[in-house]
Amino acid sequence: MENHNDPSGYWRANVRLILGSLIIWALCSYGFAILLRPLLAGIRIGGTDLGFWFAQQGSIGVFIILIFFYAWRMNKLDKQYGVDEE
């Protein structure tokens, strides 16, 4: 268990979580939808190719999932460092 009186550790963990989330979102929205689209063109999902799906719905879906994941993980992190609201 982490030290409850370590604000620098809390912010390091927070920034690490934010950076990880941004990397995942950038990979899905920019990487899969634009850079890797030719590789994903042969994979069909929902009547269209996977690259188009990531560009239209996938990046938005991943962003929404990341919002819920971030909120859940931050609640755990807040409790771990003793800065939760409860």
Salt bridges, closest charged atoms under 4 A:
ASP49 OD2 - ARG37 NH2 3.29
